[in-house]
Every structure is written in C-alpha cells, then in structure tokens.
Amino acid sequence: MTRLAVTFDRFAAIVAGLALVAFGGALVVWNTSWLPNLPDAISLPGLRSATTTGWWPFALAGAGVVLVVVALRWLFAHTPAAKVKDLPLRSDAAGSITVDLGEVATAAAAALAQSLDVESASGKAVVDRGTRTVDLTVTTSASPRPDRLLPAIDAVCAQIAGMLSDPTVATRTTIHTGTRERRRVR
C-alpha cells in the first residue's frame, strides 16, 4: 500500500472506531440518570412499546458493550506493526556494523529456493511478541522428500544463527506442501 493509502486507512479506522465507542457508550448509559430526559422521538409503534419493557435497558447496555468491544478490537487491529530495526553486530571507536534483517531473510529464502524440493521461498523480518524473527515461507512440491528438505531448512537457519551470533534473533519456517493437479470430471 502507498503511504497515502495507509494514512487514509488509519484515519478512517480511528474515526470509525471512536464513533463506535461513542455510540456504544451512549447505548450503555441511555437509560441512566447521567443523560438528561430525552424526548420521545421514537415513532415506530413496536419499538416504542419495547422501550417500556423491563429488558430494554439491558438490551441497550448489551449492544453498547458489544459495540465498544468491536470498536476497540478494530482500533487495536489498525495499529502500526512494529518495524524491525537494523541489528548492530559490532561497534567501536572506528564505527559500527549493522545488518538489515530483511535482507538476511531475503537471502535465506533465495538459498532455500535452490533446494530440489522447493518450488518457491520467501522471507521477511518481523517482530513477533517482542523478538526479532526471520520468518521464512517455503512452498514444496506435492510430495517432498523430508530427508532433503529438512536438512536444507536446518542448514539455512543454522547459517543465519551463526552469521548473526545474536541469541535475540529467532528463525521460523512455515512449509506449504504443494497440491497435485486434479482431473476435472465432466
């Protein structure tokens, strides 16, 4: 997404989320003494009779709570993702050396893509529960040979760990097994 689209998406999410929180909060306190007496503006006969029943305040409060929970979930889902910062390898008086973990993930995926049973591989650097993680996704042939695939994945992950020599960087590999083409029966 472009920067403008991301900005618009976040702005729309904030406006919609805050509107839902306000509306849900208003529903929760509708039949309390916190609000002044509201005029009878309801013109639907079935709804007007429902407002005089005993369950109406509880239904409004329940709907308000549900709206507030949905709105808060929406707002938290639209918070920006944590960005992976460069990993410092060495620093001294002459300068410092850092590594871009995104490039490490891309290079690891390229190395995995050369394996015999791998059809495609991709890699990205993410922050997963506070830990910098090199996340690799591998798509294999329909019937991969585990004795070739797993050692290749282990070797790439060991190479990442040996190269970075930082215990705070984790690796994660997701393997998608390809599907065989199905014949269409007419």
VOMISE-814718 format. One record per residue (C-alpha): residue number from 1; y, x, z; residue in three letters. Coordinates in nm, 2 decimals. Layout:
N
+-----+--------+--------+--------+------+
:  nr :  north :   east :     up : rest :
+-----+--------+--------+--------+------+
: NUM :      Y :      X :      Z :  ala :
...
+-----+--------+--------+--------+------+
//
This chain:
186
+-----+--------+--------+--------+------+
:  nr :  north :   east :     up : rest :
+-----+--------+--------+--------+------+
:   1 :   0.00 :   0.00 :   0.00 :  met :
:   2 :   0.35 :   0.11 :  -0.06 :  thr :
:   3 :   0.59 :   0.19 :   0.22 :  arg :
:   4 :   0.79 :  -0.13 :   0.14 :  leu :
:   5 :   0.48 :  -0.35 :   0.15 :  ala :
:   6 :   0.37 :  -0.20 :   0.48 :  val :
:   7 :   0.71 :  -0.26 :   0.63 :  thr :
:   8 :   0.72 :  -0.62 :   0.50 :  phe :
:   9 :   0.37 :  -0.68 :   0.63 :  asp :
:  10 :   0.46 :  -0.55 :   0.98 :  arg :
:  11 :   0.79 :  -0.75 :   0.98 :  phe :
:  12 :   0.61 :  -1.07 :   0.87 :  ala :
:  13 :   0.33 :  -1.01 :   1.13 :  ala :
:  14 :   0.59 :  -0.97 :   1.41 :  ile :
:  15 :   0.79 :  -1.28 :   1.31 :  val :
:  16 :   0.47 :  -1.49 :   1.28 :  ala :
:  17 :   0.32 :  -1.35 :   1.60 :  gly :
:  18 :   0.63 :  -1.41 :   1.80 :  leu :
:  19 :   0.67 :  -1.76 :   1.66 :  ala :
:  20 :   0.31 :  -1.84 :   1.76 :  leu :
:  21 :   0.36 :  -1.70 :   2.10 :  val :
:  22 :   0.68 :  -1.91 :   2.15 :  ala :
:  23 :   0.52 :  -2.23 :   2.01 :  phe :
:  24 :   0.21 :  -2.17 :   2.23 :  gly :
:  25 :   0.42 :  -2.11 :   2.54 :  gly :
:  26 :   0.62 :  -2.42 :   2.47 :  ala :
:  27 :   0.30 :  -2.62 :   2.44 :  leu :
:  28 :   0.18 :  -2.48 :   2.78 :  val :
:  29 :   0.50 :  -2.58 :   2.96 :  val :
:  30 :   0.56 :  -2.90 :   2.77 :  trp :
:  31 :   0.47 :  -3.14 :   3.05 :  asn :
:  32 :   0.61 :  -2.94 :   3.33 :  thr :
:  33 :   0.94 :  -2.96 :   3.52 :  ser :
:  34 :   1.05 :  -2.63 :   3.35 :  trp :
:  35 :   1.17 :  -2.82 :   3.04 :  leu :
:  36 :   1.43 :  -3.10 :   3.06 :  pro :
:  37 :   1.33 :  -3.45 :   2.98 :  asn :
:  38 :   1.27 :  -3.46 :   2.61 :  leu :
:  39 :   1.35 :  -3.78 :   2.42 :  pro :
:  40 :   1.06 :  -3.99 :   2.29 :  asp :
:  41 :   1.07 :  -3.86 :   1.93 :  ala :
:  42 :   0.71 :  -3.93 :   1.85 :  ile :
:  43 :   0.69 :  -4.21 :   1.61 :  ser :
:  44 :   0.31 :  -4.22 :   1.53 :  leu :
:  45 :   0.15 :  -4.50 :   1.74 :  pro :
:  46 :  -0.18 :  -4.32 :   1.80 :  gly :
:  47 :  -0.01 :  -4.01 :   1.91 :  leu :
:  48 :   0.24 :  -4.20 :   2.13 :  arg :
:  49 :  -0.04 :  -4.36 :   2.32 :  ser :
:  50 :  -0.22 :  -4.03 :   2.35 :  ala :
:  51 :   0.08 :  -3.87 :   2.52 :  thr :
:  52 :   0.05 :  -4.12 :   2.81 :  thr :
:  53 :  -0.32 :  -4.04 :   2.88 :  thr :
:  54 :  -0.43 :  -3.80 :   3.15 :  gly :
:  55 :  -0.59 :  -3.55 :   2.92 :  trp :
:  56 :  -0.28 :  -3.49 :   2.71 :  trp :
:  57 :  -0.12 :  -3.22 :   2.93 :  pro :
:  58 :  -0.45 :  -3.03 :   2.94 :  phe :
:  59 :  -0.50 :  -3.06 :   2.56 :  ala :
:  60 :  -0.14 :  -2.93 :   2.50 :  leu :
:  61 :  -0.19 :  -2.64 :   2.75 :  ala :
:  62 :  -0.53 :  -2.55 :   2.60 :  gly :
:  63 :  -0.38 :  -2.55 :   2.25 :  ala :
:  64 :  -0.09 :  -2.34 :   2.37 :  gly :
:  65 :  -0.32 :  -2.08 :   2.53 :  val :
:  66 :  -0.53 :  -2.06 :   2.21 :  val :
:  67 :  -0.21 :  -2.01 :   2.01 :  leu :
:  68 :  -0.09 :  -1.74 :   2.24 :  val :
:  69 :  -0.43 :  -1.55 :   2.23 :  val :
:  70 :  -0.44 :  -1.58 :   1.85 :  val :
:  71 :  -0.08 :  -1.46 :   1.82 :  ala :
:  72 :  -0.14 :  -1.16 :   2.05 :  leu :
:  73 :  -0.46 :  -1.07 :   1.86 :  arg :
:  74 :  -0.26 :  -1.09 :   1.53 :  trp :
:  75 :   0.01 :  -0.86 :   1.67 :  leu :
:  76 :  -0.24 :  -0.60 :   1.80 :  phe :
:  77 :  -0.42 :  -0.61 :   1.47 :  ala :
:  78 :  -0.10 :  -0.52 :   1.28 :  his :
:  79 :   0.00 :  -0.22 :   1.50 :  thr :
:  80 :   0.01 :   0.10 :   1.31 :  pro :
:  81 :  -0.31 :   0.31 :   1.32 :  ala :
:  82 :  -0.30 :   0.64 :   1.49 :  ala :
:  83 :  -0.24 :   0.93 :   1.25 :  lys :
:  84 :  -0.45 :   1.24 :   1.26 :  val :
:  85 :  -0.23 :   1.54 :   1.32 :  lys :
:  86 :  -0.30 :   1.89 :   1.20 :  asp :
:  87 :  -0.54 :   2.08 :   1.42 :  leu :
:  88 :  -0.40 :   2.41 :   1.54 :  pro :
:  89 :  -0.65 :   2.69 :   1.51 :  leu :
:  90 :  -0.46 :   2.99 :   1.62 :  arg :
:  91 :  -0.11 :   3.06 :   1.75 :  ser :
:  92 :   0.05 :   3.39 :   1.83 :  asp :
:  93 :   0.39 :   3.57 :   1.81 :  ala :
:  94 :   0.35 :   3.61 :   1.43 :  ala :
:  95 :   0.30 :   3.24 :   1.37 :  gly :
:  96 :   0.03 :   2.97 :   1.38 :  ser :
:  97 :  -0.25 :   2.85 :   1.17 :  ile :
:  98 :  -0.33 :   2.48 :   1.14 :  thr :
:  99 :  -0.59 :   2.28 :   0.95 :  val :
: 100 :  -0.54 :   1.94 :   0.78 :  asp :
: 101 :  -0.84 :   1.74 :   0.89 :  leu :
: 102 :  -0.80 :   1.50 :   0.59 :  gly :
: 103 :  -0.86 :   1.79 :   0.35 :  glu :
: 104 :  -1.16 :   1.91 :   0.56 :  val :
: 105 :  -1.31 :   1.56 :   0.53 :  ala :
: 106 :  -1.24 :   1.55 :   0.15 :  thr :
: 107 :  -1.41 :   1.90 :   0.11 :  ala :
: 108 :  -1.71 :   1.79 :   0.32 :  ala :
: 109 :  -1.75 :   1.48 :   0.11 :  ala :
: 110 :  -1.74 :   1.69 :  -0.21 :  ala :
: 111 :  -2.00 :   1.92 :  -0.07 :  ala :
: 112 :  -2.22 :   1.62 :   0.02 :  leu :
: 113 :  -2.18 :   1.47 :  -0.33 :  ala :
: 114 :  -2.36 :   1.77 :  -0.47 :  gln :
: 115 :  -2.68 :   1.69 :  -0.29 :  ser :
: 116 :  -2.96 :   1.55 :  -0.50 :  leu :
: 117 :  -3.00 :   1.21 :  -0.34 :  asp :
: 118 :  -2.63 :   1.14 :  -0.30 :  val :
: 119 :  -2.46 :   0.91 :  -0.56 :  glu :
: 120 :  -2.12 :   0.93 :  -0.41 :  ser :
: 121 :  -1.95 :   1.05 :  -0.09 :  ala :
: 122 :  -1.61 :   1.01 :   0.06 :  ser :
: 123 :  -1.44 :   1.14 :   0.37 :  gly :
: 124 :  -1.13 :   1.07 :   0.58 :  lys :
: 125 :  -0.99 :   1.19 :   0.91 :  ala :
: 126 :  -0.94 :   0.92 :   1.17 :  val :
: 127 :  -0.86 :   0.89 :   1.54 :  val :
: 128 :  -1.14 :   0.69 :   1.69 :  asp :
: 129 :  -1.09 :   0.60 :   2.06 :  arg :
: 130 :  -0.86 :   0.89 :   2.11 :  gly :
: 131 :  -1.09 :   1.15 :   1.94 :  thr :
: 132 :  -1.01 :   1.31 :   1.61 :  arg :
: 133 :  -1.30 :   1.24 :   1.39 :  thr :
: 134 :  -1.41 :   1.35 :   1.04 :  val :
: 135 :  -1.56 :   1.02 :   0.90 :  asp :
: 136 :  -1.80 :   1.07 :   0.61 :  leu :
: 137 :  -1.94 :   0.78 :   0.40 :  thr :
: 138 :  -2.24 :   0.86 :   0.18 :  val :
: 139 :  -2.40 :   0.63 :  -0.08 :  thr :
: 140 :  -2.75 :   0.73 :  -0.18 :  thr :
: 141 :  -3.00 :   0.64 :  -0.45 :  ser :
: 142 :  -3.22 :   0.34 :  -0.40 :  ala :
: 143 :  -3.50 :   0.55 :  -0.24 :  ser :
: 144 :  -3.36 :   0.87 :  -0.10 :  pro :
: 145 :  -3.58 :   1.14 :   0.04 :  arg :
: 146 :  -3.49 :   1.19 :   0.40 :  pro :
: 147 :  -3.62 :   1.54 :   0.40 :  asp :
: 148 :  -3.34 :   1.64 :   0.15 :  arg :
: 149 :  -3.06 :   1.40 :   0.26 :  leu :
: 150 :  -3.06 :   1.45 :   0.64 :  leu :
: 151 :  -3.06 :   1.83 :   0.63 :  pro :
: 152 :  -2.77 :   1.83 :   0.38 :  ala :
: 153 :  -2.57 :   1.60 :   0.61 :  ile :
: 154 :  -2.66 :   1.81 :   0.92 :  asp :
: 155 :  -2.56 :   2.13 :   0.73 :  ala :
: 156 :  -2.22 :   1.99 :   0.63 :  val :
: 157 :  -2.15 :   1.86 :   0.99 :  cys :
: 158 :  -2.25 :   2.19 :   1.14 :  ala :
: 159 :  -2.03 :   2.37 :   0.89 :  gln :
: 160 :  -1.73 :   2.15 :   1.00 :  ile :
: 161 :  -1.81 :   2.22 :   1.37 :  ala :
: 162 :  -1.84 :   2.59 :   1.31 :  gly :
: 163 :  -1.53 :   2.62 :   1.09 :  met :
: 164 :  -1.31 :   2.43 :   1.33 :  leu :
: 165 :  -1.46 :   2.56 :   1.66 :  ser :
: 166 :  -1.29 :   2.28 :   1.84 :  asp :
: 167 :  -1.50 :   2.05 :   2.07 :  pro :
: 168 :  -1.24 :   1.77 :   2.05 :  thr :
: 169 :  -1.32 :   1.71 :   1.68 :  val :
: 170 :  -1.62 :   1.48 :   1.61 :  ala :
: 171 :  -1.80 :   1.40 :   1.29 :  thr :
: 172 :  -1.95 :   1.07 :   1.19 :  arg :
: 173 :  -2.16 :   0.99 :   0.89 :  thr :
: 174 :  -2.24 :   0.65 :   0.75 :  thr :
: 175 :  -2.51 :   0.63 :   0.50 :  ile :
: 176 :  -2.53 :   0.34 :   0.25 :  his :
: 177 :  -2.85 :   0.31 :   0.06 :  thr :
: 178 :  -2.82 :   0.21 :  -0.30 :  gly :
: 179 :  -2.99 :  -0.10 :  -0.42 :  thr :
: 180 :  -3.22 :  -0.13 :  -0.71 :  arg :
: 181 :  -3.11 :  -0.34 :  -1.01 :  glu :
: 182 :  -3.27 :  -0.68 :  -1.00 :  arg :
: 183 :  -3.40 :  -0.85 :  -1.31 :  arg :
: 184 :  -3.25 :  -1.18 :  -1.39 :  arg :
: 185 :  -3.50 :  -1.46 :  -1.43 :  val :
: 186 :  -3.39 :  -1.74 :  -1.65 :  arg :
+-----+--------+--------+--------+------+
//
